[in-house]
Structures are given as structure tokens and as C-alpha cells.
Amino acid sequence: VISLAKSDEHFRLLYDIKGRFAVHRISAEEAKYYLGKVKRQAVGPKGVPYVVLHDGRTVRYPDPDVKVNDTVQFDFTTGKIKKFLKFDSGVQVMVTGGRNTGRV
């Protein structure tokens, strides 16, 4: 999420169909969260469960149903997971790596 304070505009970087970065304008409400992919799930000291997102962010006490490769909606203001989407066959996704980057 990219926020410009002077003009009060918010943008999100996405891939276009050719695999290049494209700037997508979003509302102020959408700028409060981002989507992250769960890369690792573990139990820390004293039995505290946590997940690690694709950008290295660690979230403690996630929903027990969140597993590796799921997508979570992370809220910047609270620092917690709002919602999550299961990684399953038949789900619509955007490719973020390889020759098909940017395709839905």
C-alpha cells in the first residue's frame, strides 16, 4: 500500500497481465489492510502459536484454521488477521511468480 498524504490518495501495487507492476487506486478503507500469504506455521515458546507471512511479518495467535499457503487479510491498525481465504482447488488466484506472473 502506497499512501500520499498531501493528496490523500492511496495505491496498491499489482501485476498486470504482462508481469509488470501496475499502480491501482484504492479507497482509504482499503488502505488499512493488505493481503499476505502464510509461509510458515509453528508453535513458539510457552506454546504460543504463530504464522509467518510472505513479507516476514509474524502474527501470534492466528485462527486455528489458518494453514500454510492460505491468504490472510492483515489489518495495519490492530496488527491482527481479519479474515482468511483457504488455498484450495477451484479458487481464483493471481500468479505472482514465473512466466505467468499477473494472470488470474
N, C-alpha and C positions, 0 to 999 in steps of 0.2 A: 504494500500500500504506500503510495506516494501522496503526501498532503502538502498543498501550497497554502500557507497561512494568509498571505496578502489577498489572494483572490478567492480564498475559501473553497478551493477545488480539491477533489480527491480522485486519484487514479489508481488503477491496478495494472501491473504488467502481466500480459498473457502472451501466448504464442499465436501467430497467425498460421494459416494453412501451409505456408512455406517454411515454417520453423523459425521465423524471425520474431523478435519482441514487438508487441503492439501495445500501445497505451489505450486503456479502456476507462472511460469516465464512470465514476460510481458516486452514489449519494453519501452524505455524511454518516448515515446509519450503517451503510455497508462498510465504511472505512474503519469501523470499530472492531472488525473481526477479520480473520484470514483462514484459509483452508490449509491444513497441514496433513501430511502423510505420516502415519505411525511407522517408524522404522524398527523400534525395539520395545519390548515389554519385559519388565523384570520386577523383582521384589528387592527393595533396598534394606538398609539396617533397620532393625526392630520390626521387620515385617511390613514396611511401607511399600505398597505397590506404586509403580510409576511407569510412564511411557515416554519414549524419546521421539520427537518429531523430526521431519526431514531436515530442518534447519538447525538441529542441535538443541532445541528447547526441551526441557524436561518438565513434565506435568505430573504432579503427585496426586494420588487418589483418583484415578480415572474411573469411569463406569466399568464394571466388571466385564461387560460385553464387548469392550473395545479390544481388538486384536491387532496383530501386525498386518500391514498393508491397508488397513481401514483409513478413511479420511475423516478428520475431525474439524469442527468449526471452533477455532480458538478465539476467545474474547480477550482483546488487549486490556480493557478496563479492569476486569476481575482477575485475569490470569488463569481462567478455568475453561474447560471444554463445555460448550453449549450443547452441541449436537454431534452426532457421528453417523457416517454412512458406511455400511459394510461393503467390503470388497468381495464381489460375487459374480458369477457368470450372468450375463444379460444386463448388467448395469452399464449406463452410459458414462464414458470416461474421456479424458483428454490425454493424449500421449505426450509425455514430457521429455523423452529421450529417444535417440536413434533416428533412422531415416524418416519415420512417420511423425516426427515432432509437430504438434499443433493440430493434428487430426482428431476429430471427435468420434 
